[in-house]
Each structure stands twice: as structure tokens, then as C-alpha cells.
Amino acid sequence: MGRAVLRCIAESDDLEVAGAVTESTDPAMGCDAGEASGVDSLGVPLTDDRENGLHEADAAIDFTLPSATEANIRACVKAGAALVIGTTGLETQQLKAMETGAEEIPLVYGRNMSIGMNVFMDLVSQAALTLDEDYDVEIIEAHHRQKVDAPSGTALALGERLAEAKGHRLEDLAVYERHGQIGPRVPGMIGFSVIRAGNIVGNHSVVFGGPEESIELTHRATDRMSFARGAVRAARWAAGRASGLYSMADVLGLLYAKVHE
């Protein structure tokens, strides 16, 4: 994702890379960030020093790991830079750190930065608000074999929106496992199915199954550049904005997505 973001910025006419931060074990450490990403030289070396990487930056984009999230937030607060976080698998500790950091800087958090996916979420929210309890809801997601968290952050965000439309919390409705003699489906529950195979970038489907008809909404990502483009759009939007915790729904001006991503 870091390489995709750098390529996306390199294609733009109005953005400039101020710094590029990587892991201390990265063999490309010290190399030009652009050349390491397969584009022309950007004149910016890869560094593991956050303070160096954020020098004069208006906004930062973070696609790393939950273990780095809190330090990244602290560094952006110190630098006064807006922050866009697309890292998935965050837990309560990191989410609280985001809330604290957002008191000082504009912070956009999205478990899926794709513009198309966020429009898809908005459509799912509209459907959930319109369809009644006669329609069973299932979420199916597929990703590459290297993905470590399940269900995906995007699938969980979809589930949160669906549960909200029913006036409940996701934890009260979610069914993550089915095996053996499970009995008939419990009305109102939200089922999750997970696929991990090959190099699938990311597929998500929401099925509304009614007594006489079914509706299936699907989004398929074919290139990680879709996530990079959304993150860069969020960074443009956040730079110079008032401090606060924002979502991609805020960035895109979507109407129905009410739950923080």
C-alpha cells in the first residue's frame, strides 16, 4: 500500500512527497522512495525516523500495522500534520488513541479507503433502512492468502451499518461461525462468510434474502491503487481542516453512512 500511495502521489499535479517512513528492517532503507516504488525519483529517501519523514508535511497517510498506530498518531500530533489511517485490525487501545489524537489534529479513519467501496457502503445502508425483517442479511468477503485478520475490517464496517439500520449493535446480531447441527437461521441475525485464497485483492457482497426475492450488492477491488486514490483524496480533504475524527463518509459527503469506519 505504501508503494501504491507513492505512485498515486507521483501521478498528481498538486501533491508533493515530503517524506516516506518504512520499517527499520526494510532492505530499501535510504533508497529513493520513488525508485523503490517503481516510479521516477522523488528526491525523498526512505527513513525509519517519523519526525524526519513528517518534516513540513501537511498530511500523512498510514497503511501499516496496529502496533505502529499509536506512535504514528503521536508523531503527527507533534508535527501538526493531518493523518489518514487505513490500517485494519485496530483494537480498543488504538481506537482510543485516535480519539485522543483527533482532539489535536484532523484524523480520517477508514477500514476501506476505496471511493467505490464507500459508495457501496452507502447503497447497502440505504437498502438496509428500506428492507424489513423478512429479509435475511449475509456478508461474504474474500481476500488474498496473506491477510491476517478475519472478517475483514470492511466486512465489519458493513455489518455495523446493517446493525445500525436495525437499531442494534453488531455484536448483538453477528454470526461468525457455523458448523454442525446449528438449527434454522435466527431471524434478524447478520451472517459472515470468509474466503482466503490466492491473490484476491478484495471482494465484498451483501445478500438480502427475502421470502420471494433476493438482492445482492457486490464490490470487487481489482487493484490496490483504488485504496491509494481514496486515501490521497482523504489527505487532500483533511489538510488544513479543523481537528476532529472523520470518516470517508465525511470526505465524500455521503448521506447514509452514520457509523464511524
Backbone as JSON, one array per atom type, in Angstrom:
{
  "sequence": "MGRAVLRCIAESDDLEVAGAVTESTDPAMGCDAGEASGVDSLGVPLTDDRENGLHEADAAIDFTLPSATEANIRACVKAGAALVIGTTGLETQQLKAMETGAEEIPLVYGRNMSIGMNVFMDLVSQAALTLDEDYDVEIIEAHHRQKVDAPSGTALALGERLAEAKGHRLEDLAVYERHGQIGPRVPGMIGFSVIRAGNIVGNHSVVFGGPEESIELTHRATDRMSFARGAVRAARWAAGRASGLYSMADVLGLLYAKVHE",
  "N": [[0.82, -1.21, 0.0], [1.98, 1.22, 0.7], [3.73, 1.68, -1.45], [1.82, 1.9, -3.47], [0.46, 4.25, -2.69], [2.54, 6.13, -2.94], [2.97, 5.98, -5.7], [0.53, 6.97, -6.59], [0.58, 9.61, -5.62], [2.76, 10.53, -7.07], [1.66, 10.64, -9.61], [0.01, 12.82, -9.48], [-0.77, 16.35, -9.92], [-0.78, 18.28, -8.0], [0.33, 17.56, -5.6], [3.02, 16.79, -3.36], [5.63, 14.66, -2.28], [6.64, 14.68, 0.98], [7.96, 13.11, 2.78], [8.88, 9.68, 3.48], [8.15, 6.97, 5.34], [9.37, 3.93, 6.62], [9.74, 0.48, 7.72], [12.38, -0.32, 10.03], [13.76, -2.54, 9.26], [13.56, -2.7, 6.57], [14.92, -3.54, 3.48], [15.23, -1.6, 1.56], [15.82, 0.72, 2.83], [16.92, 4.05, 3.02], [17.07, 4.3, 0.29], [15.84, 6.01, -2.66], [12.48, 6.97, -2.37], [10.65, 7.02, -4.48], [11.91, 5.56, -6.56], [12.11, 3.11, -5.28], [9.5, 2.42, -5.35], [8.86, 1.99, -7.92], [8.57, 4.18, -9.6], [9.59, 7.37, -11.04], [12.44, 9.11, -9.65], [11.87, 10.69, -6.52], [13.28, 12.28, -4.93], [13.32, 11.89, -2.23], [14.39, 10.13, 0.5], [13.83, 6.81, 1.82], [13.03, 6.39, 5.2], [13.3, 5.45, 8.69], [12.66, 7.17, 10.61], [10.19, 8.85, 12.09], [9.82, 11.59, 12.69], [11.58, 12.85, 10.95], [10.46, 12.02, 8.53], [8.02, 13.34, 8.56], [8.62, 15.97, 8.23], [7.7, 19.2, 7.48], [5.34, 18.28, 6.37], [1.95, 18.41, 5.28], [-0.03, 16.54, 5.53], [-0.35, 13.1, 6.48], [-0.29, 9.66, 5.44], [-1.28, 6.56, 6.56], [-0.73, 3.26, 6.21], [-0.08, 0.78, 7.81], [0.67, -1.28, 10.46], [-1.31, -2.34, 13.3], [0.35, -2.22, 15.56], [1.99, -0.05, 15.12], [0.39, 2.14, 15.13], [-0.25, 3.92, 17.33], [2.18, 5.27, 17.85], [2.51, 6.51, 15.39], [0.34, 8.27, 15.38], [1.02, 9.95, 17.55], [3.34, 11.12, 16.51], [2.32, 12.58, 14.33], [0.65, 14.38, 15.65], [2.57, 15.84, 17.07], [3.92, 16.97, 14.91], [1.91, 18.46, 13.81], [0.46, 17.61, 11.64], [-2.15, 16.59, 9.45], [-3.82, 13.4, 9.54], [-4.34, 10.37, 7.84], [-5.7, 7.28, 8.29], [-5.54, 4.01, 7.24], [-5.15, 1.55, 8.2], [-5.99, -1.77, 9.13], [-7.62, -4.01, 11.5], [-7.46, -2.8, 13.97], [-7.58, -2.36, 17.52], [-9.26, -1.72, 20.7], [-7.47, -0.09, 22.17], [-5.94, 1.26, 20.19], [-8.0, 2.59, 18.87], [-8.91, 4.33, 20.86], [-6.64, 5.89, 21.1], [-6.74, 7.18, 18.65], [-9.02, 8.79, 19.0], [-8.1, 10.48, 20.99], [-5.91, 11.7, 19.69], [-7.28, 13.0, 17.66], [-8.3, 15.19, 18.89], [-6.42, 17.05, 18.6], [-5.52, 17.17, 15.95], [-6.74, 16.97, 12.51], [-8.15, 13.88, 11.72], [-8.61, 11.2, 9.67], [-10.23, 8.17, 9.53], [-10.51, 5.05, 8.04], [-11.64, 1.82, 7.34], [-11.69, 0.87, 4.86], [-10.47, 2.44, 2.13], [-11.21, 2.84, -0.46], [-12.92, 4.67, -2.92], [-15.09, 3.74, -4.41], [-15.89, 1.59, -2.79], [-16.83, 2.91, -0.52], [-19.01, 4.29, -1.54], [-20.47, 2.04, -2.19], [-20.95, 1.04, 0.43], [-22.68, 3.03, 1.26], [-24.88, 2.57, -0.38], [-25.6, 0.03, 0.54], [-26.38, 0.74, 3.12], [-28.64, 2.28, 2.54], [-30.32, 0.3, 1.43], [-30.64, -1.39, 3.65], [-32.05, 0.23, 5.41], [-34.45, 0.37, 4.16], [-35.48, -2.22, 3.62], [-37.37, -4.75, 5.31], [-37.65, -6.9, 8.29], [-38.15, -9.33, 7.11], [-36.2, -9.89, 5.34], [-33.34, -11.69, 5.25], [-29.9, -11.21, 6.17], [-26.69, -11.5, 4.82], [-23.14, -11.38, 4.81], [-20.46, -11.64, 2.66], [-17.06, -12.12, 2.22], [-13.91, -11.92, 0.48], [-10.41, -12.39, 0.36], [-6.83, -12.14, -0.27], [-4.37, -14.73, 0.36], [-2.55, -13.92, 2.28], [-3.7, -12.2, 4.1], [-4.27, -11.29, 7.46], [-6.29, -10.8, 9.32], [-9.69, -11.56, 10.18], [-13.26, -11.49, 10.23], [-12.77, -9.24, 7.43], [-11.85, -5.77, 7.93], [-13.48, -4.14, 6.43], [-15.74, -5.75, 5.98], [-16.7, -5.9, 8.58], [-17.29, -3.21, 9.01], [-19.38, -2.93, 7.19], [-21.2, -4.66, 8.43], [-21.66, -3.23, 10.79], [-23.05, -1.01, 9.85], [-25.34, -2.24, 8.83], [-26.41, -3.37, 11.15], [-26.9, -1.06, 12.62], [-28.95, 0.06, 11.12], [-30.96, -1.62, 11.87], [-31.31, -0.87, 14.41], [-29.6, -1.86, 16.36], [-26.55, -3.08, 17.98], [-23.66, -4.37, 16.31], [-22.41, -6.56, 17.6], [-24.5, -7.78, 18.85], [-25.89, -9.08, 16.9], [-24.28, -10.45, 15.11], [-23.14, -13.4, 13.41], [-20.51, -15.44, 13.28], [-19.51, -18.0, 12.97], [-20.38, -21.19, 11.67], [-21.16, -24.48, 12.06], [-21.76, -27.94, 11.92], [-24.77, -29.25, 13.47], [-26.64, -26.7, 13.45], [-29.18, -25.73, 13.55], [-32.21, -23.94, 12.48], [-32.02, -20.75, 10.78], [-31.67, -17.86, 12.79], [-33.97, -15.27, 13.0], [-33.19, -11.94, 11.97], [-30.47, -11.97, 12.47], [-27.03, -11.33, 11.46], [-25.08, -12.77, 9.14], [-21.7, -13.9, 8.56], [-19.33, -14.76, 6.06], [-16.18, -16.03, 5.14], [-13.49, -15.93, 2.85], [-10.24, -16.96, 1.99], [-7.8, -16.82, -0.31], [-5.36, -17.33, -2.86], [-4.43, -14.45, -4.73], [-6.44, -12.58, -4.28], [-7.63, -9.34, -4.3], [-9.72, -7.97, -2.98], [-12.99, -8.73, -2.31], [-16.38, -8.02, -1.69], [-19.62, -8.87, -0.69], [-23.07, -8.24, -0.08], [-25.91, -9.87, 0.85], [-29.35, -9.75, 0.66], [-31.84, -11.69, 1.61], [-35.03, -12.4, 0.83], [-38.46, -13.63, 1.3], [-39.63, -14.09, -1.24], [-37.82, -13.09, -3.05], [-34.43, -12.04, -3.74], [-31.73, -9.82, -3.05], [-28.59, -8.83, -4.16], [-25.69, -7.1, -3.49], [-22.58, -6.13, -4.68], [-19.1, -5.48, -4.4], [-16.01, -5.33, -6.04], [-12.6, -5.17, -5.72], [-9.93, -4.6, -7.87], [-7.37, -3.7, -7.98], [-4.88, -2.42, -5.85], [-4.47, 0.26, -6.08], [-6.89, 1.55, -6.01], [-7.51, 1.84, -3.31], [-5.4, 3.48, -2.57], [-5.9, 5.81, -4.07], [-8.25, 6.72, -2.87], [-7.31, 7.23, -0.28], [-5.46, 9.26, -0.76], [-7.18, 11.22, -1.71], [-8.59, 11.66, 0.65], [-6.52, 12.71, 2.21], [-6.0, 15.14, 0.89], [-8.43, 16.4, 1.46], [-8.4, 16.53, 4.25], [-6.17, 18.05, 4.99], [-5.33, 21.0, 6.6], [-7.83, 21.23, 7.72], [-10.2, 21.6, 10.47], [-9.43, 20.19, 13.69], [-10.42, 16.84, 14.55], [-12.27, 13.71, 14.49], [-12.77, 11.99, 11.61], [-14.59, 10.35, 8.93], [-14.57, 8.37, 5.87], [-17.02, 8.79, 4.79], [-17.52, 11.41, 5.54], [-15.52, 12.67, 4.06], [-16.36, 12.17, 1.43], [-18.92, 13.13, 1.43], [-21.2, 11.53, 1.87], [-24.54, 10.3, 2.45], [-25.9, 8.33, 4.01], [-24.21, 6.8, 5.55], [-23.56, 6.4, 8.75], [-22.11, 5.28, 10.83], [-18.95, 5.33, 12.45], [-16.08, 4.44, 10.62]],
  "CA": [[0.0, 0.0, 0.0], [2.87, 2.38, 0.69], [4.17, 1.91, -2.83], [0.67, 2.38, -4.25], [0.23, 5.65, -2.33], [3.6, 6.94, -3.56], [2.7, 6.05, -7.14], [-0.64, 7.83, -6.77], [1.03, 10.98, -5.43], [3.65, 10.87, -8.18], [0.83, 10.91, -10.78], [-0.8, 14.03, -9.27], [-0.16, 17.63, -10.27], [-0.89, 19.24, -6.9], [0.86, 17.0, -4.37], [4.46, 16.53, -3.31], [6.01, 13.78, -1.19], [7.53, 15.34, 1.92], [8.75, 12.08, 3.45], [8.39, 8.31, 3.34], [8.61, 6.23, 6.51], [9.26, 2.49, 6.47], [10.28, -0.29, 8.84], [13.84, -0.26, 10.14], [14.33, -3.74, 8.63], [13.32, -2.64, 5.12], [16.19, -3.52, 2.73], [15.31, -0.4, 0.71], [16.1, 1.86, 3.69], [17.87, 5.01, 2.48], [16.88, 4.44, -1.15], [14.82, 6.98, -3.06], [11.16, 6.38, -2.19], [10.03, 6.84, -5.78], [12.56, 4.46, -7.26], [11.74, 1.87, -4.58], [8.09, 2.16, -5.64], [8.69, 1.76, -9.34], [8.31, 5.4, -10.35], [10.78, 8.2, -11.12], [12.98, 9.6, -8.38], [11.11, 11.74, -5.84], [14.2, 13.07, -4.13], [12.98, 11.66, -0.82], [14.86, 8.8, 0.9], [13.07, 6.05, 2.79], [13.59, 6.52, 6.54], [12.5, 4.88, 9.78], [12.51, 8.26, 11.57], [8.91, 9.51, 11.82], [9.97, 13.05, 12.75], [12.2, 13.22, 9.67], [9.51, 11.77, 7.46], [6.91, 14.29, 8.62], [9.14, 17.34, 8.13], [6.96, 20.11, 6.6], [4.19, 17.62, 5.74], [0.6, 18.88, 5.62], [-0.85, 15.36, 5.86], [0.32, 11.8, 6.39], [-1.15, 8.52, 5.15], [-0.76, 5.42, 7.32], [-1.17, 1.89, 5.94], [0.97, -0.04, 8.4], [0.15, -2.33, 11.33], [-1.82, -1.77, 14.55], [1.44, -1.99, 16.52], [2.63, 1.23, 14.84], [-0.62, 3.2, 15.04], [-0.16, 4.94, 18.39], [3.38, 6.09, 17.62], [2.26, 7.34, 14.21], [-0.56, 9.35, 15.79], [1.79, 10.89, 18.36], [4.26, 11.85, 15.64], [1.55, 13.55, 13.55], [0.22, 15.44, 16.57], [3.76, 16.67, 17.32], [4.24, 17.71, 13.68], [0.76, 19.25, 13.38], [0.05, 17.13, 10.31], [-3.37, 15.78, 9.36], [-3.48, 11.99, 9.41], [-5.31, 9.45, 7.25], [-5.34, 5.92, 8.72], [-6.23, 2.94, 6.54], [-4.73, 0.29, 8.82], [-7.09, -2.58, 9.63], [-7.32, -4.85, 12.64], [-7.22, -1.99, 15.17], [-8.33, -2.74, 18.71], [-9.75, -0.62, 21.53], [-6.38, 0.8, 22.55], [-5.62, 2.13, 19.07], [-9.16, 3.45, 18.6], [-8.89, 5.39, 21.86], [-5.53, 6.78, 20.74], [-7.23, 8.02, 17.55], [-9.92, 9.79, 19.56], [-7.27, 11.47, 21.69], [-5.16, 12.44, 18.69], [-8.2, 13.83, 16.87], [-8.53, 16.43, 19.62], [-5.33, 17.98, 18.23], [-5.32, 17.21, 14.5], [-7.77, 16.28, 11.73], [-7.78, 12.48, 11.53], [-9.59, 10.43, 8.9], [-10.03, 6.73, 9.7], [-11.37, 4.23, 7.2], [-11.18, 0.44, 7.19], [-11.53, 0.69, 3.41], [-10.32, 3.79, 1.59], [-11.69, 2.89, -1.83], [-14.07, 5.55, -3.14], [-16.2, 2.89, -4.83], [-16.37, 0.82, -1.65], [-17.59, 3.77, 0.38], [-20.31, 4.47, -2.19], [-21.13, 0.74, -2.0], [-21.45, 1.03, 1.8], [-23.82, 3.94, 1.33], [-26.0, 1.86, -1.01], [-26.02, -1.02, 1.48], [-27.11, 1.4, 4.21], [-29.97, 2.65, 2.03], [-31.12, -0.92, 1.31], [-30.96, -1.9, 4.99], [-33.06, 1.1, 6.01], [-35.71, 0.21, 3.43], [-35.96, -3.6, 3.69], [-37.81, -5.09, 6.67], [-37.06, -8.07, 8.92], [-38.35, -10.51, 6.28], [-35.0, -10.08, 4.52], [-32.14, -12.13, 5.97], [-28.71, -10.5, 5.71], [-25.42, -12.22, 4.84], [-21.97, -10.67, 4.28], [-19.45, -12.57, 2.15], [-15.85, -11.39, 1.82], [-12.78, -12.74, 0.01], [-9.14, -11.68, 0.25], [-5.63, -12.92, -0.58], [-3.98, -15.71, 1.37], [-1.68, -13.32, 3.3], [-4.43, -11.33, 5.02], [-4.17, -11.93, 8.77], [-7.47, -10.61, 10.16], [-10.95, -12.03, 9.59], [-13.58, -10.94, 8.92], [-12.05, -8.02, 7.07], [-12.36, -4.55, 8.52], [-14.57, -3.64, 5.59], [-16.92, -6.57, 6.27], [-17.2, -5.48, 9.89], [-17.92, -1.89, 8.83], [-20.68, -3.2, 6.56], [-22.05, -5.22, 9.45], [-22.06, -2.16, 11.71], [-24.09, -0.2, 9.2], [-26.55, -3.05, 8.75], [-26.96, -3.47, 12.5], [-27.42, 0.26, 12.99], [-30.24, 0.24, 10.45], [-31.93, -2.4, 12.63], [-31.39, -0.32, 15.76], [-28.84, -2.71, 17.27], [-25.11, -3.14, 17.82], [-23.26, -5.54, 15.54], [-22.1, -7.69, 18.47], [-25.75, -8.44, 19.26], [-26.52, -9.75, 15.76], [-23.31, -11.12, 14.24], [-22.86, -14.83, 13.46], [-19.23, -15.59, 12.59], [-19.17, -19.41, 12.75], [-21.46, -22.16, 11.51], [-20.59, -25.82, 11.89], [-22.56, -28.99, 12.52], [-26.22, -29.09, 13.55], [-26.81, -25.36, 14.03], [-30.59, -25.38, 13.6], [-32.62, -22.95, 11.49], [-31.48, -19.39, 10.93], [-32.38, -16.99, 13.74], [-34.34, -14.03, 12.32], [-32.55, -10.7, 12.37], [-29.02, -12.09, 12.63], [-26.2, -10.96, 10.31], [-24.09, -13.82, 8.97], [-20.44, -13.58, 7.88], [-18.58, -15.85, 5.44], [-14.83, -15.53, 4.83], [-12.67, -16.69, 1.9], [-8.84, -16.54, 1.87], [-7.26, -17.63, -1.4], [-4.61, -16.72, -3.94], [-4.07, -13.03, -4.64], [-7.66, -11.77, -4.36], [-7.4, -8.03, -3.7], [-10.79, -7.73, -2.02], [-14.36, -8.82, -2.79], [-17.37, -7.97, -0.62], [-21.01, -8.95, -1.13], [-24.12, -8.25, 0.93], [-27.09, -10.53, 0.31], [-30.62, -9.59, 1.37], [-32.66, -12.79, 1.13], [-36.42, -12.31, 1.23], [-39.26, -14.84, 1.06], [-39.92, -14.29, -2.67], [-36.78, -12.48, -3.88], [-33.19, -11.71, -3.04], [-30.95, -8.72, -3.61], [-27.16, -8.99, -3.86], [-24.84, -5.96, -3.84], [-21.19, -6.61, -4.67], [-17.98, -4.61, -4.8], [-14.77, -6.07, -6.26], [-11.4, -4.38, -5.96], [-9.03, -5.33, -8.78], [-6.03, -3.14, -7.86], [-4.73, -1.66, -4.61], [-4.47, 1.7, -6.37], [-8.2, 2.11, -5.64], [-7.4, 2.26, -1.92], [-4.46, 4.6, -2.53], [-6.54, 7.02, -4.58], [-9.17, 7.2, -1.85], [-6.53, 7.78, 0.83], [-4.91, 10.55, -1.2], [-8.31, 12.17, -1.72], [-8.85, 11.99, 2.05], [-5.44, 13.58, 2.68], [-6.28, 16.47, 0.34], [-9.59, 16.93, 2.17], [-8.1, 16.74, 5.67], [-5.09, 19.04, 5.2], [-5.79, 22.33, 6.95], [-9.18, 21.19, 8.29], [-10.24, 21.64, 11.92], [-9.19, 18.9, 14.34], [-11.62, 16.02, 14.71], [-12.21, 12.36, 13.93], [-13.62, 11.97, 10.43], [-14.68, 9.1, 8.17], [-14.63, 8.57, 4.42], [-18.34, 9.36, 4.51], [-17.34, 12.85, 5.64], [-14.69, 13.09, 2.92], [-17.12, 12.04, 0.18], [-20.24, 13.76, 1.55], [-22.24, 10.53, 1.73], [-25.71, 10.64, 3.25], [-26.5, 7.31, 4.86], [-23.22, 6.12, 6.38], [-23.53, 7.1, 10.03], [-21.22, 4.66, 11.79], [-17.54, 5.55, 12.19], [-15.49, 3.28, 9.98]],
  "C": [[0.86, 1.26, 0.0], [3.35, 2.71, -0.7], [3.04, 2.44, -3.69], [0.38, 3.85, -3.96], [1.28, 6.55, -2.98], [3.4, 7.06, -5.06], [1.55, 7.01, -7.43], [-0.24, 9.3, -6.63], [1.91, 11.43, -6.59], [2.86, 11.22, -9.45], [0.1, 12.26, -10.69], [-0.02, 15.28, -9.64], [-0.07, 18.58, -9.08], [-0.31, 18.74, -5.59], [2.36, 16.74, -4.49], [4.76, 15.65, -2.11], [7.01, 14.51, -0.3], [8.44, 14.34, 2.62], [8.11, 10.73, 3.26], [9.01, 7.47, 4.44], [8.36, 4.74, 6.31], [9.81, 1.8, 7.7], [11.8, -0.23, 8.85], [14.52, -1.44, 9.46], [14.17, -3.74, 7.11], [14.65, -2.59, 4.38], [16.35, -2.3, 1.84], [15.59, 0.86, 1.53], [17.19, 2.75, 3.08], [17.77, 5.21, 0.98], [15.83, 5.5, -1.45], [13.44, 6.31, -3.02], [10.47, 6.13, -3.52], [10.6, 5.66, -6.53], [12.21, 3.12, -6.61], [10.3, 1.47, -4.87], [7.82, 1.96, -7.12], [8.33, 2.97, -10.15], [9.61, 6.19, -10.4], [11.21, 8.67, -9.74], [12.12, 10.74, -7.83], [12.01, 12.63, -5.01], [13.96, 12.95, -2.65], [13.45, 10.26, -0.44], [13.9, 8.13, 1.87], [13.78, 6.12, 4.14], [12.72, 5.79, 7.55], [12.29, 5.91, 10.89], [11.23, 9.03, 11.26], [9.05, 11.03, 11.77], [10.59, 13.58, 11.46], [11.2, 13.11, 8.54], [8.38, 12.78, 7.41], [7.35, 15.74, 8.48], [8.39, 18.14, 7.07], [5.77, 19.45, 5.9], [2.88, 18.25, 6.2], [-0.29, 17.73, 6.07], [-0.01, 14.11, 5.7], [-0.71, 10.72, 6.12], [-0.52, 7.28, 5.75], [-1.46, 4.13, 6.91], [-0.1, 0.97, 6.51], [0.37, -1.2, 9.18], [-0.37, -1.69, 12.62], [-0.72, -1.45, 15.56], [2.13, -0.64, 16.32], [1.67, 2.41, 14.95], [-0.43, 4.29, 16.08], [1.04, 5.85, 18.2], [3.19, 7.0, 16.41], [1.35, 8.52, 14.55], [0.21, 10.4, 16.59], [2.71, 11.74, 17.49], [3.52, 12.91, 14.82], [1.04, 14.69, 14.42], [1.39, 16.39, 16.83], [4.09, 17.53, 16.12], [3.11, 18.63, 13.23], [0.25, 18.87, 12.0], [-1.27, 16.37, 10.41], [-2.97, 14.33, 9.11], [-4.65, 11.21, 8.83], [-4.85, 8.04, 7.6], [-6.2, 4.91, 7.97], [-5.86, 1.58, 7.08], [-5.94, -0.46, 9.35], [-6.65, -3.4, 10.83], [-7.05, -4.08, 13.92], [-8.11, -2.46, 16.31], [-8.63, -1.51, 19.56], [-8.66, 0.38, 21.85], [-6.03, 1.76, 21.43], [-6.77, 3.08, 18.74], [-9.23, 4.6, 19.6], [-7.78, 6.39, 21.56], [-5.94, 7.7, 19.59], [-8.12, 9.12, 18.08], [-9.14, 10.89, 20.27], [-6.5, 12.33, 20.69], [-6.03, 13.41, 17.9], [-8.62, 15.1, 17.61], [-7.53, 17.5, 19.21], [-5.19, 18.18, 16.73], [-6.54, 16.65, 13.79], [-7.3, 14.86, 11.42], [-8.92, 11.76, 10.82], [-9.25, 8.95, 9.06], [-11.03, 5.98, 8.83], [-10.81, 2.83, 7.09], [-11.13, 0.04, 5.72], [-11.55, 2.07, 2.79], [-10.82, 3.93, 0.15], [-12.93, 3.78, -1.95], [-15.29, 4.71, -3.52], [-16.77, 2.09, -3.68], [-17.21, 1.68, -0.72], [-18.94, 4.15, -0.22], [-21.13, 3.2, -2.04], [-21.72, 0.64, -0.59], [-22.68, 1.91, 1.95], [-25.06, 3.28, 0.73], [-26.53, 0.75, -0.11], [-26.82, -0.42, 2.63], [-28.53, 1.77, 3.77], [-30.87, 1.42, 1.94], [-31.56, -1.42, 2.68], [-32.04, -1.06, 5.66], [-34.43, 0.89, 5.38], [-36.31, -1.18, 3.61], [-36.3, -3.98, 5.13], [-37.17, -6.39, 7.14], [-37.3, -9.36, 8.14], [-37.12, -10.84, 5.44], [-33.82, -10.45, 5.41], [-30.92, -11.46, 5.35], [-27.46, -11.36, 5.89], [-24.33, -11.36, 4.21], [-20.93, -11.71, 3.89], [-18.24, -11.76, 1.71], [-14.74, -12.34, 1.44], [-11.54, -11.88, -0.14], [-8.0, -12.67, -0.03], [-5.2, -13.76, 0.63], [-3.14, -15.1, 2.5], [-2.42, -12.46, 4.31], [-4.57, -12.02, 6.37], [-5.41, -11.77, 9.63], [-8.72, -11.07, 9.42], [-12.06, -11.92, 10.64], [-12.79, -9.65, 8.65], [-12.66, -6.81, 7.78], [-13.52, -3.98, 7.75], [-15.86, -4.42, 5.85], [-17.54, -6.18, 7.6], [-17.88, -4.11, 9.8], [-19.28, -2.03, 8.17], [-21.67, -3.74, 7.6], [-22.54, -4.17, 10.44], [-23.17, -1.3, 11.13], [-25.42, -0.96, 9.14], [-27.22, -3.17, 10.13], [-27.57, -2.15, 12.94], [-28.79, 0.5, 12.36], [-31.36, -0.53, 11.16], [-32.08, -1.9, 14.06], [-30.63, -1.13, 16.79], [-27.34, -2.49, 17.08], [-24.75, -4.42, 17.08], [-23.03, -6.75, 16.44], [-23.34, -8.43, 18.94], [-26.35, -9.29, 18.14], [-25.58, -10.64, 14.96], [-23.22, -12.61, 14.5], [-21.6, -15.07, 12.62], [-18.89, -17.04, 12.26], [-20.42, -20.26, 12.61], [-20.82, -23.52, 11.24], [-21.49, -26.83, 12.59], [-24.05, -28.68, 12.52], [-26.54, -27.75, 14.24], [-28.27, -24.95, 14.14], [-30.93, -24.32, 12.57], [-32.04, -21.58, 11.8], [-32.33, -18.58, 11.9], [-32.71, -15.68, 13.04], [-33.58, -12.82, 12.88], [-31.04, -10.76, 12.51], [-28.3, -11.7, 11.34], [-25.08, -11.98, 10.21], [-22.87, -13.35, 8.2], [-19.83, -14.85, 7.3], [-17.27, -15.28, 4.93], [-14.12, -16.49, 3.88], [-11.26, -16.1, 1.91], [-8.2, -17.43, 0.82], [-6.46, -16.77, -2.38], [-4.25, -15.27, -3.69], [-5.29, -12.12, -4.77], [-7.45, -10.45, -3.62], [-8.46, -7.73, -2.65], [-12.16, -7.76, -2.67], [-15.3, -8.8, -1.6], [-18.77, -8.0, -1.23], [-21.93, -8.9, 0.08], [-25.37, -8.81, 0.26], [-28.27, -10.26, 1.24], [-31.56, -10.65, 0.81], [-34.08, -12.71, 1.68], [-37.19, -13.57, 0.92], [-39.55, -15.12, -0.41], [-38.84, -13.73, -3.61], [-35.52, -12.28, -3.06], [-32.48, -10.59, -3.79], [-29.5, -8.94, -3.21], [-26.41, -7.77, -4.38], [-23.4, -6.39, -3.67], [-20.23, -5.52, -5.1], [-16.74, -5.49, -4.93], [-13.64, -5.08, -6.52], [-10.45, -5.2, -6.81], [-7.58, -4.83, -8.68], [-5.97, -2.3, -6.59], [-4.66, -0.16, -4.84], [-5.8, 2.34, -6.01], [-8.18, 2.59, -4.19], [-6.48, 3.48, -1.79], [-5.12, 5.89, -2.99], [-7.53, 7.6, -3.56], [-8.43, 7.84, -0.69], [-5.94, 9.13, 0.46], [-6.0, 11.61, -1.25], [-8.65, 12.6, -0.28], [-7.78, 12.93, 2.6], [-5.62, 15.0, 2.16], [-7.38, 17.16, 1.16], [-9.23, 17.33, 3.6], [-7.08, 17.84, 5.92], [-5.68, 20.42, 5.47], [-7.17, 22.38, 7.56], [-9.09, 21.26, 9.82], [-10.0, 20.25, 12.5], [-10.51, 18.16, 14.55], [-11.41, 14.66, 14.1], [-13.24, 12.24, 12.82], [-13.61, 10.59, 9.79], [-14.64, 9.42, 6.69], [-16.0, 9.08, 4.0], [-18.29, 10.88, 4.58], [-16.57, 13.38, 4.42], [-15.51, 13.16, 1.64], [-18.5, 12.67, 0.24], [-21.38, 12.77, 1.38], [-23.33, 10.73, 2.78], [-26.06, 9.61, 4.31], [-25.5, 6.64, 5.81], [-23.02, 6.88, 7.67], [-22.49, 6.54, 11.01], [-19.78, 4.98, 11.45], [-16.92, 4.28, 11.64], [-14.39, 2.67, 10.82]]
}
